[in-house]
């Protein structure tokens, strides 16, 4: 067997009876290549992700008939940069065009549609138990009390062409 060359590569002869050529092997690089193809990522010294904030994203659309609709998705932003969708079955519509609706009205509607169905009885402003469950499914351990203490933001996606929006 030939001597090992300096550097990360080791050389070995393949003896398949026909005087085969030398072949490079590197267990670590080969293993990394196999992991990369399989999509397996193994973080080293990674701490578990935590929730840093909660929010709702409202995607506004103008209808062909002049009305406005807004699909709302609630999410948790994690310390590792991921977003976990908590609820995505909310939204609202209006017969008014987007130019006729104030920003305050849009934000108020987003907050209204994310209220739990039993908000009047429970007094809760979010579905904390459902949020906790979704985050647990995503591998994030968090309590309802910890979620209640987090900042909450509303982000809006507005179609092109809405140049100004009155805050009233």
N, CA and C atoms as an extended XYZ file, in Angstrom:
504
Properties=species:S:1:pos:R:3:atomname:S:1:resname:S:1:resid:I:1 pbc="F F F"
N         0.839       -1.170        0.000 N   UNK     1
C         0.000        0.000        0.000 CA  UNK     1
C         0.885        1.234        0.000 C   UNK     1
N         0.549        2.239       -0.824 N   UNK     2
C         1.378        3.448       -0.860 CA  UNK     2
C         1.307        4.211        0.449 C   UNK     2
N         2.298        5.066        0.665 N   UNK     3
C         2.325        5.889        1.857 CA  UNK     3
C         1.182        6.893        1.808 C   UNK     3
N         0.698        7.253        2.981 N   UNK     4
C        -0.351        8.270        3.050 CA  UNK     4
C         0.226        9.605        2.643 C   UNK     4
N        -0.481       10.301        1.807 N   UNK     5
C        -0.025       11.622        1.378 CA  UNK     5
C        -0.382       12.645        2.442 C   UNK     5
N         0.355       13.749        2.465 N   UNK     6
C         0.011       14.781        3.437 CA  UNK     6
C        -1.343       15.399        3.075 C   UNK     6
N        -2.001       15.925        4.047 N   UNK     7
C        -3.287       16.560        3.791 CA  UNK     7
C        -4.431       15.647        4.169 C   UNK     7
N        -5.634       16.052        3.826 N   UNK     8
C        -6.806       15.323        4.292 CA  UNK     8
C        -7.089       14.034        3.544 C   UNK     8
N        -6.433       13.815        2.417 N   UNK     9
C        -6.724       12.629        1.607 CA  UNK     9
C        -5.776       11.496        1.943 C   UNK     9
N        -6.306       10.311        1.967 N   UNK    10
C        -5.479        9.113        2.085 CA  UNK    10
C        -5.602        8.361        0.773 C   UNK    10
N        -4.519        7.714        0.384 N   UNK    11
C        -4.519        6.954       -0.862 CA  UNK    11
C        -4.462        5.475       -0.529 C   UNK    11
N        -5.172        4.691       -1.278 N   UNK    12
C        -5.054        3.251       -1.119 CA  UNK    12
C        -5.163        2.623       -2.501 C   UNK    12
N        -4.523        1.486       -2.632 N   UNK    13
C        -4.589        0.774       -3.909 CA  UNK    13
C        -5.794       -0.134       -3.907 C   UNK    13
N        -6.416       -0.176       -5.041 N   UNK    14
C        -7.509       -1.107       -5.242 CA  UNK    14
C        -6.910       -2.296       -5.977 C   UNK    14
N        -7.000       -3.446       -5.399 N   UNK    15
C        -6.405       -4.592       -6.087 CA  UNK    15
C        -7.519       -5.471       -6.612 C   UNK    15
N        -7.888       -5.213       -7.846 N   UNK    16
C        -8.926       -6.027       -8.445 CA  UNK    16
C        -8.342       -6.931       -9.531 C   UNK    16
N        -7.026       -7.160       -9.436 N   UNK    17
C        -6.414       -8.125      -10.326 CA  UNK    17
C        -5.872       -7.537      -11.614 C   UNK    17
N        -6.198       -6.290      -11.949 N   UNK    18
C        -5.701       -5.751      -13.223 CA  UNK    18
C        -4.772       -4.570      -12.990 C   UNK    18
N        -4.178       -4.507      -11.802 N   UNK    19
C        -3.252       -3.411      -11.522 CA  UNK    19
C        -3.996       -2.094      -11.461 C   UNK    19
N        -5.108       -2.103      -10.774 N   UNK    20
C        -5.999       -0.938      -10.757 CA  UNK    20
C        -5.302        0.303      -10.224 C   UNK    20
N        -5.815        1.416      -10.609 N   UNK    21
C        -5.273        2.714      -10.206 CA  UNK    21
C        -5.554        2.978       -8.735 C   UNK    21
N        -4.765        3.877       -8.197 N   UNK    22
C        -4.993        4.286       -6.820 CA  UNK    22
C        -6.325        5.048       -6.732 C   UNK    22
N        -6.910        5.029       -5.552 N   UNK    23
C        -8.220        5.658       -5.344 CA  UNK    23
C        -8.158        6.531       -4.097 C   UNK    23
N        -8.731        7.714       -4.154 N   UNK    24
C        -8.773        8.594       -2.989 CA  UNK    24
C        -9.932        8.178       -2.094 C   UNK    24
N        -9.685        8.190       -0.802 N   UNK    25
C       -10.763        7.954        0.155 CA  UNK    25
C       -10.625        8.965        1.280 C   UNK    25
N       -11.722        9.378        1.772 N   UNK    26
C       -11.757       10.291        2.912 CA  UNK    26
C       -13.092       10.062        3.583 C   UNK    26
N       -13.056        9.294        4.660 N   UNK    27
C       -14.297        8.915        5.335 CA  UNK    27
C       -15.161       10.096        5.718 C   UNK    27
N       -14.542       11.143        6.264 N   UNK    28
C       -15.329       12.281        6.726 CA  UNK    28
C       -16.024       12.987        5.555 C   UNK    28
N       -15.286       13.243        4.492 N   UNK    29
C       -15.889       13.935        3.340 CA  UNK    29
C       -16.943       13.063        2.666 C   UNK    29
N       -16.679       11.780        2.579 N   UNK    30
C       -17.660       10.871        1.981 CA  UNK    30
C       -18.945       10.858        2.813 C   UNK    30
N       -18.787       10.770        4.142 N   UNK    31
C       -19.956       10.779        5.024 CA  UNK    31
C       -20.747       12.072        4.879 C   UNK    31
N       -20.033       13.203        4.787 N   UNK    32
C       -20.727       14.482        4.614 CA  UNK    32
C       -21.474       14.525        3.297 C   UNK    32
N       -20.884       13.971        2.250 N   UNK    33
C       -21.551       13.961        0.945 CA  UNK    33
C       -22.816       13.110        0.993 C   UNK    33
N       -22.747       11.970        1.673 N   UNK    34
C       -23.926       11.111        1.798 CA  UNK    34
C       -25.011       11.833        2.592 C   UNK    34
N       -24.623       12.479        3.694 N   UNK    35
C       -25.604       13.225        4.489 CA  UNK    35
C       -26.211       14.365        3.682 C   UNK    35
N       -25.407       15.050        2.888 N   UNK    36
C       -25.924       16.165        2.095 CA  UNK    36
C       -26.947       15.677        1.082 C   UNK    36
N       -26.699       14.534        0.462 N   UNK    37
C       -27.654       13.986       -0.504 CA  UNK    37
C       -28.941       13.545        0.163 C   UNK    37
N       -28.855       13.082        1.398 N   UNK    38
C       -30.049       12.585        2.083 CA  UNK    38
C       -30.828       13.695        2.771 C   UNK    38
N       -30.237       14.895        2.870 N   UNK    39
C       -30.920       16.002        3.514 CA  UNK    39
C       -30.810       15.974        5.024 C   UNK    39
N       -29.965       15.116        5.568 N   UNK    40
C       -29.805       15.025        7.010 CA  UNK    40
C       -28.803       16.090        7.446 C   UNK    40
N       -29.196       16.900        8.400 N   UNK    41
C       -28.306       17.906        8.954 CA  UNK    41
C       -28.187       17.626       10.440 C   UNK    41
N       -26.969       17.530       10.889 N   UNK    42
C       -26.740       17.260       12.301 CA  UNK    42
C       -26.069       18.471       12.924 C   UNK    42
N       -26.833       19.318       13.625 N   UNK    43
C       -26.213       20.480       14.260 CA  UNK    43
C       -25.296       20.055       15.396 C   UNK    43
N       -24.204       20.745       15.524 N   UNK    44
C       -23.250       20.458       16.571 CA  UNK    44
C       -23.366       21.560       17.619 C   UNK    44
N       -23.494       21.178       18.872 N   UNK    45
C       -23.601       22.113       19.981 CA  UNK    45
C       -24.757       23.095       19.796 C   UNK    45
N       -25.828       22.666       19.171 N   UNK    46
C       -26.973       23.545       18.955 CA  UNK    46
C       -27.905       23.465       20.152 C   UNK    46
N       -28.292       24.636       20.632 N   UNK    47
C       -29.264       24.652       21.716 CA  UNK    47
C       -30.655       24.580       21.106 C   UNK    47
N       -31.631       24.114       21.858 N   UNK    48
C       -32.982       24.008       21.309 CA  UNK    48
C       -33.526       25.394       20.966 C   UNK    48
N       -34.311       25.436       19.898 N   UNK    49
C       -34.902       26.703       19.473 CA  UNK    49
C       -35.931       27.164       20.491 C   UNK    49
N       -36.026       28.463       20.650 N   UNK    50
C       -37.029       29.063       21.521 CA  UNK    50
C       -37.875       30.025       20.696 C   UNK    50
N       -39.050       30.346       21.195 N   UNK    51
C       -39.924       31.295       20.517 CA  UNK    51
C       -39.507       32.701       20.930 C   UNK    51
N       -39.281       33.585       19.947 N   UNK    52
C       -38.879       34.956       20.255 CA  UNK    52
C       -40.016       35.952       20.062 C   UNK    52
N       -40.990       35.632       19.205 N   UNK    53
C       -42.148       36.511       19.052 CA  UNK    53
C       -43.268       35.772       18.331 C   UNK    53
N       -44.447       36.336       18.433 N   UNK    54
C       -45.634       35.818       17.756 CA  UNK    54
C       -46.157       36.901       16.830 C   UNK    54
N       -46.947       36.496       15.841 N   UNK    55
C       -47.504       37.516       14.968 CA  UNK    55
C       -48.543       36.961       14.026 C   UNK    55
N       -49.112       37.888       13.271 N   UNK    56
C       -50.085       37.546       12.244 CA  UNK    56
C       -49.659       38.245       10.964 C   UNK    56
N       -49.763       37.530        9.874 N   UNK    57
C       -49.474       38.105        8.559 CA  UNK    57
C       -50.781       38.153        7.785 C   UNK    57
N       -51.158       39.346        7.366 N   UNK    58
C       -52.359       39.527        6.573 CA  UNK    58
C       -51.997       39.788        5.127 C   UNK    58
N       -52.443       38.921        4.234 N   UNK    59
C       -52.194       39.084        2.794 CA  UNK    59
C       -53.435       39.687        2.161 C   UNK    59
N       -53.354       40.960        1.805 N   UNK    60
C       -54.490       41.690        1.251 CA  UNK    60
C       -54.571       41.516       -0.260 C   UNK    60
N       -55.783       41.399       -0.761 N   UNK    61
C       -56.018       41.282       -2.203 CA  UNK    61
C       -57.245       42.094       -2.565 C   UNK    61
N       -57.173       42.724       -3.723 N   UNK    62
C       -58.345       43.428       -4.238 CA  UNK    62
C       -59.050       42.508       -5.215 C   UNK    62
N       -60.355       42.398       -5.058 N   UNK    63
C       -61.136       41.563       -5.952 CA  UNK    63
C       -61.444       42.292       -7.252 C   UNK    63
N       -61.814       41.553       -8.272 N   UNK    64
C       -62.124       42.153       -9.577 CA  UNK    64
C       -63.362       43.035       -9.493 C   UNK    64
N       -64.240       42.770       -8.523 N   UNK    65
C       -65.453       43.568       -8.358 CA  UNK    65
C       -65.269       44.776       -7.469 C   UNK    65
N       -64.046       45.031       -7.005 N   UNK    66
C       -63.779       46.200       -6.184 CA  UNK    66
C       -63.682       45.928       -4.699 C   UNK    66
N       -63.997       44.744       -4.240 N   UNK    67
C       -63.900       44.423       -2.822 CA  UNK    67
C       -62.480       44.096       -2.408 C   UNK    67
N       -62.313       43.863       -1.125 N   UNK    68
C       -61.001       43.546       -0.558 CA  UNK    68
C       -61.122       42.287        0.282 C   UNK    68
N       -60.109       41.428        0.210 N   UNK    69
C       -60.060       40.258        1.085 CA  UNK    69
C       -58.693       40.200        1.744 C   UNK    69
N       -58.656       39.531        2.876 N   UNK    70
C       -57.404       39.404        3.617 CA  UNK    70
C       -57.333       38.000        4.209 C   UNK    70
N       -56.339       37.229        3.798 N   UNK    71
C       -56.064       35.914        4.386 CA  UNK    71
C       -55.063       36.128        5.514 C   UNK    71
N       -55.356       35.571        6.680 N   UNK    72
C       -54.525       35.812        7.858 CA  UNK    72
C       -53.906       34.500        8.325 C   UNK    72
N       -52.611       34.573        8.616 N   UNK    73
C       -51.862       33.421        9.109 CA  UNK    73
C       -51.125       33.847       10.365 C   UNK    73
N       -51.347       33.113       11.468 N   UNK    74
C       -50.606       33.394       12.693 CA  UNK    74
C       -49.357       32.514       12.729 C   UNK    74
N       -48.288       33.060       13.274 N   UNK    75
C       -47.015       32.346       13.271 CA  UNK    75
C       -46.236       32.638       14.541 C   UNK    75
N       -45.243       31.779       14.791 N   UNK    76
C       -44.265       31.988       15.860 CA  UNK    76
C       -42.900       32.086       15.194 C   UNK    76
N       -42.131       33.081       15.563 N   UNK    77
C       -40.764       33.229       15.066 CA  UNK    77
C       -39.832       32.608       16.086 C   UNK    77
N       -38.970       31.685       15.621 N   UNK    78
C       -38.071       30.962       16.520 CA  UNK    78
C       -36.671       31.566       16.519 C   UNK    78
N       -35.922       31.270       17.547 N   UNK    79
C       -34.572       31.810       17.704 CA  UNK    79
C       -33.619       31.345       16.608 C   UNK    79
N       -33.930       30.240       15.936 N   UNK    80
C       -33.065       29.764       14.852 CA  UNK    80
C       -33.494       30.296       13.480 C   UNK    80
N       -34.460       31.235       13.474 N   UNK    81
C       -34.890       31.859       12.221 CA  UNK    81
C       -36.103       31.222       11.575 C   UNK    81
N       -36.525       30.056       12.052 N   UNK    82
C       -37.693       29.405       11.464 CA  UNK    82
C       -38.971       30.095       11.887 C   UNK    82
N       -39.994       29.956       11.055 N   UNK    83
C       -41.342       30.381       11.404 CA  UNK    83
C       -42.207       29.136       11.477 C   UNK    83
N       -43.008       29.038       12.517 N   UNK    84
C       -43.940       27.928       12.663 CA  UNK    84
C       -45.345       28.491       12.505 C   UNK    84
N       -46.103       27.946       11.546 N   UNK    85
C       -47.482       28.384       11.361 CA  UNK    85
C       -48.334       27.835       12.490 C   UNK    85
N       -49.048       28.738       13.148 N   UNK    86
C       -49.899       28.353       14.269 CA  UNK    86
C       -51.346       28.203       13.823 C   UNK    86
N       -51.838       29.131       13.028 N   UNK    87
C       -53.188       29.089       12.458 CA  UNK    87
C       -53.126       29.670       11.052 C   UNK    87
N       -53.827       29.054       10.133 N   UNK    88
C       -53.851       29.616        8.779 CA  UNK    88
C       -55.236       29.537        8.153 C   UNK    88
N       -56.258       29.481        8.999 N   UNK    89
C       -57.630       29.321        8.502 CA  UNK    89
C       -58.486       30.548        8.799 C   UNK    89
N       -57.861       31.720        8.842 N   UNK    90
C       -58.582       32.933        9.198 CA  UNK    90
C       -58.523       33.931        8.049 C   UNK    90
N       -59.450       34.884        8.087 N   UNK    91
C       -59.452       35.940        7.091 CA  UNK    91
C       -60.732       36.749        7.151 C   UNK    91
N       -60.821       37.747        6.280 N   UNK    92
C       -62.014       38.579        6.216 CA  UNK    92
C       -62.142       39.164        4.815 C   UNK    92
N       -63.341       39.616        4.498 N   UNK    93
C       -63.601       40.272        3.214 CA  UNK    93
C       -64.422       41.527        3.458 C   UNK    93
N       -64.373       42.433        2.511 N   UNK    94
C       -65.130       43.674        2.570 CA  UNK    94
C       -65.558       44.035        1.157 C   UNK    94
N       -66.672       44.702        1.049 N   UNK    95
C       -67.118       45.170       -0.267 CA  UNK    95
C       -66.400       46.455       -0.647 C   UNK    95
N       -65.754       47.108        0.295 N   UNK    96
C       -65.015       48.342        0.015 CA  UNK    96
C       -63.694       48.027       -0.668 C   UNK    96
N       -63.261       48.930       -1.519 N   UNK    97
C       -61.955       48.750       -2.164 CA  UNK    97
C       -60.861       49.051       -1.148 C   UNK    97
N       -59.668       48.602       -1.428 N   UNK    98
C       -58.559       48.773       -0.499 CA  UNK    98
C       -58.272       50.256       -0.245 C   UNK    98
N       -58.459       51.081       -1.261 N   UNK    99
C       -58.224       52.517       -1.102 CA  UNK    99
C       -59.225       53.193       -0.189 C   UNK    99
N       -60.343       52.549        0.049 N   UNK   100
C       -61.381       53.124        0.917 CA  UNK   100
C       -61.277       52.656        2.363 C   UNK   100
N       -60.385       51.731        2.637 N   UNK   101
C       -60.254       51.146        3.975 CA  UNK   101
C       -59.014       51.731        4.636 C   UNK   101
N       -59.145       52.134        5.889 N   UNK   102
C       -57.988       52.686        6.594 CA  UNK   102
C       -57.078       51.562        7.099 C   UNK   102
N       -55.839       51.909        7.301 N   UNK   103
C       -54.873       50.964        7.859 CA  UNK   103
C       -55.324       50.505        9.246 C   UNK   103
N       -55.835       51.416       10.033 N   UNK   104
C       -56.334       51.077       11.369 CA  UNK   104
C       -57.437       50.029       11.281 C   UNK   104
N       -58.337       50.184       10.316 N   UNK   105
C       -59.432       49.227       10.128 CA  UNK   105
C       -58.886       47.841        9.760 C   UNK   105
N       -57.902       47.805        8.876 N   UNK   106
C       -57.313       46.531        8.449 CA  UNK   106
C       -56.659       45.820        9.637 C   UNK   106
N       -55.855       46.544       10.404 N   UNK   107
C       -55.162       45.945       11.548 CA  UNK   107
C       -56.179       45.472       12.593 C   UNK   107
N       -57.207       46.273       12.853 N   UNK   108
C       -58.249       45.884       13.803 CA  UNK   108
C       -58.938       44.600       13.340 C   UNK   108
N       -59.214       44.490       12.035 N   UNK   109
C       -59.840       43.276       11.502 CA  UNK   109
C       -58.935       42.058       11.667 C   UNK   109
N       -57.640       42.227       11.469 N   UNK   110
C       -56.700       41.111       11.660 CA  UNK   110
C       -56.760       40.638       13.111 C   UNK   110
N       -56.694       41.573       14.055 N   UNK   111
C       -56.787       41.198       15.473 CA  UNK   111
C       -58.124       40.515       15.780 C   UNK   111
N       -59.196       40.957       15.146 N   UNK   112
C       -60.520       40.377       15.406 CA  UNK   112
C       -60.607       38.939       14.903 C   UNK   112
N       -60.097       38.665       13.703 N   UNK   113
C       -60.258       37.313       13.154 CA  UNK   113
C       -59.363       36.285       13.823 C   UNK   113
N       -58.321       36.717       14.538 N   UNK   114
C       -57.473       35.742       15.229 CA  UNK   114
C       -57.964       35.451       16.638 C   UNK   114
N       -59.012       36.149       17.071 N   UNK   115
C       -59.581       35.846       18.381 CA  UNK   115
C       -60.112       34.410       18.401 C   UNK   115
N       -59.984       33.719       19.519 N   UNK   116
C       -60.576       32.383       19.626 CA  UNK   116
C       -62.100       32.467       19.511 C   UNK   116
N       -62.707       31.382       19.077 N   UNK   117
C       -64.165       31.349       18.943 CA  UNK   117
C       -64.863       31.619       20.271 C   UNK   117
N       -64.238       31.217       21.373 N   UNK   118
C       -64.857       31.410       22.690 CA  UNK   118
C       -64.239       32.590       23.450 C   UNK   118
N       -63.766       33.598       22.732 N   UNK   119
C       -63.071       34.725       23.362 CA  UNK   119
C       -63.937       35.455       24.378 C   UNK   119
N       -65.219       35.578       24.104 N   UNK   120
C       -66.088       36.295       25.036 CA  UNK   120
C       -66.217       35.560       26.364 C   UNK   120
N       -66.280       34.223       26.319 N   UNK   121
C       -66.392       33.448       27.554 CA  UNK   121
C       -65.039       33.289       28.251 C   UNK   121
N       -63.993       33.010       27.458 N   UNK   122
C       -62.690       32.715       28.055 CA  UNK   122
C       -61.889       33.965       28.380 C   UNK   122
N       -62.129       35.048       27.678 N   UNK   123
C       -61.355       36.267       27.883 CA  UNK   123
C       -59.975       36.220       27.244 C   UNK   123
N       -59.683       35.139       26.541 N   UNK   124
C       -58.364       34.986       25.897 CA  UNK   124
C       -58.348       35.704       24.549 C   UNK   124
N       -57.174       36.233       24.191 N   UNK   125
C       -57.037       36.925       22.908 CA  UNK   125
C       -56.396       36.046       21.830 C   UNK   125
N       -55.863       34.889       22.238 N   UNK   126
C       -55.274       33.943       21.289 CA  UNK   126
C       -55.575       32.522       21.745 C   UNK   126
N       -55.406       31.583       20.845 N   UNK   127
C       -55.639       30.171       21.161 CA  UNK   127
C       -54.348       29.562       21.710 C   UNK   127
N       -54.030       29.919       22.954 N   UNK   128
C       -52.760       29.551       23.563 CA  UNK   128
C       -52.536       28.044       23.582 C   UNK   128
N       -53.563       27.276       23.892 N   UNK   129
C       -53.412       25.817       23.947 CA  UNK   129
C       -53.052       25.272       22.556 C   UNK   129
N       -53.704       25.779       21.529 N   UNK   130
C       -53.407       25.337       20.158 CA  UNK   130
C       -52.000       25.756       19.744 C   UNK   130
N       -51.600       26.972       20.137 N   UNK   131
C       -50.238       27.438       19.830 CA  UNK   131
C       -49.208       26.519       20.490 C   UNK   131
N       -49.431       26.217       21.759 N   UNK   132
C       -48.516       25.347       22.504 CA  UNK   132
C       -48.408       23.979       21.823 C   UNK   132
N       -49.531       23.446       21.385 N   UNK   133
C       -49.544       22.140       20.722 CA  UNK   133
C       -48.781       22.186       19.396 C   UNK   133
N       -49.034       23.198       18.579 N   UNK   134
C       -48.337       23.310       17.288 CA  UNK   134
C       -46.828       23.446       17.481 C   UNK   134
N       -46.441       24.226       18.462 N   UNK   135
C       -45.011       24.401       18.714 CA  UNK   135
C       -44.385       23.115       19.242 C   UNK   135
N       -45.092       22.385       20.090 N   UNK   136
C       -44.591       21.098       20.576 CA  UNK   136
C       -44.380       20.153       19.404 C   UNK   136
N       -45.334       20.141       18.444 N   UNK   137
C       -45.202       19.298       17.253 CA  UNK   137
C       -43.977       19.689       16.426 C   UNK   137
N       -43.587       20.957       16.502 N   UNK   138
C       -42.405       21.441       15.777 CA  UNK   138
C       -41.124       21.259       16.583 C   UNK   138
N       -41.249       20.638       17.764 N   UNK   139
C       -40.067       20.364       18.577 CA  UNK   139
C       -39.664       21.497       19.501 C   UNK   139
N       -40.587       22.414       19.777 N   UNK   140
C       -40.282       23.555       20.643 CA  UNK   140
C       -41.093       23.421       21.932 C   UNK   140
N       -40.388       23.357       23.042 N   UNK   141
C       -41.049       23.255       24.344 CA  UNK   141
C       -41.306       24.664       24.872 C   UNK   141
N       -42.585       24.980       25.071 N   UNK   142
C       -42.960       26.306       25.565 CA  UNK   142
C       -44.297       26.184       26.289 C   UNK   142
N       -44.504       27.030       27.287 N   UNK   143
C       -45.759       27.003       28.028 CA  UNK   143
C       -46.665       28.141       27.554 C   UNK   143
N       -47.928       28.036       27.903 N   UNK   144
C       -48.887       29.100       27.550 CA  UNK   144
C       -48.503       30.417       28.205 C   UNK   144
N       -48.036       30.353       29.430 N   UNK   145
C       -47.635       31.588       30.115 CA  UNK   145
C       -46.451       32.245       29.419 C   UNK   145
N       -45.503       31.429       28.938 N   UNK   146
C       -44.363       31.987       28.199 CA  UNK   146
C       -44.840       32.621       26.893 C   UNK   146
N       -45.806       31.988       26.231 N   UNK   147
C       -46.343       32.548       24.987 CA  UNK   147
C       -47.056       33.875       25.239 C   UNK   147
N       -47.823       33.951       26.311 N   UNK   148
C       -48.554       35.185       26.648 CA  UNK   148
C       -47.618       36.374       26.841 C   UNK   148
N       -46.396       36.099       27.307 N   UNK   149
C       -45.438       37.168       27.607 CA  UNK   149
C       -44.684       37.678       26.373 C   UNK   149
N       -44.834       37.011       25.238 N   UNK   150
C       -44.070       37.373       24.039 CA  UNK   150
C       -44.692       38.554       23.298 C   UNK   150
N       -43.855       39.325       22.602 N   UNK   151
C       -44.400       40.397       21.770 CA  UNK   151
C       -45.201       39.817       20.597 C   UNK   151
N       -46.214       40.557       20.156 N   UNK   152
C       -47.082       40.133       19.055 CA  UNK   152
C       -47.121       41.270       18.038 C   UNK   152
N       -46.936       40.931       16.763 N   UNK   153
C       -46.935       41.960       15.723 CA  UNK   153
C       -47.849       41.560       14.582 C   UNK   153
N       -48.336       42.554       13.885 N   UNK   154
C       -49.153       42.328       12.697 CA  UNK   154
C       -48.370       42.854       11.497 C   UNK   154
N       -48.207       42.005       10.497 N   UNK   155
C       -47.532       42.387        9.256 CA  UNK   155
C       -48.538       42.264        8.127 C   UNK   155
N       -48.463       43.195        7.180 N   UNK   156
C       -49.407       43.185        6.061 CA  UNK   156
C       -48.669       43.105        4.746 C   UNK   156
N       -49.237       42.340        3.841 N   UNK   157
C       -48.769       42.261        2.469 CA  UNK   157
C       -49.825       42.970        1.628 C   UNK   157
N       -49.413       44.059        0.989 N   UNK   158
C       -50.347       44.910        0.252 CA  UNK   158
C       -50.040       44.806       -1.235 C   UNK   158
N       -51.074       44.688       -2.080 N   UNK   159
C       -50.822       44.606       -3.523 CA  UNK   159
C       -50.145       45.863       -4.057 C   UNK   159
N       -49.401       45.704       -5.139 N   UNK   160
C       -48.763       46.837       -5.795 CA  UNK   160
C       -49.843       47.822       -6.246 C   UNK   160
N       -49.513       49.080       -6.246 N   UNK   161
C       -50.465       50.089       -6.688 CA  UNK   161
C       -51.140       50.816       -5.558 C   UNK   161
N       -50.984       50.346       -4.343 N   UNK   162
C       -51.538       51.067       -3.198 CA  UNK   162
C       -50.426       51.987       -2.710 C   UNK   162
N       -50.411       53.206       -3.270 N   UNK   163
C       -49.318       54.131       -3.025 CA  UNK   163
C       -49.365       54.745       -1.632 C   UNK   163
N       -50.541       55.149       -1.198 N   UNK   164
C       -50.677       55.772        0.108 CA  UNK   164
C       -51.799       55.122        0.864 C   UNK   164
N       -51.647       55.122        2.157 N   UNK   165
C       -52.674       54.537        2.981 CA  UNK   165
C       -52.897       55.460        4.163 C   UNK   165
N       -54.104       55.920        4.308 N   UNK   166
C       -54.407       56.842        5.386 CA  UNK   166
C       -54.528       56.096        6.705 C   UNK   166
N       -53.874       56.608        7.718 N   UNK   167
C       -54.020       56.037        9.048 CA  UNK   167
C       -55.067       56.901        9.754 C   UNK   167
N       -56.265       56.347        9.858 N   UNK   168
C       -57.342       57.103       10.494 CA  UNK   168
C       -58.143       56.203       11.393 C   UNK   168
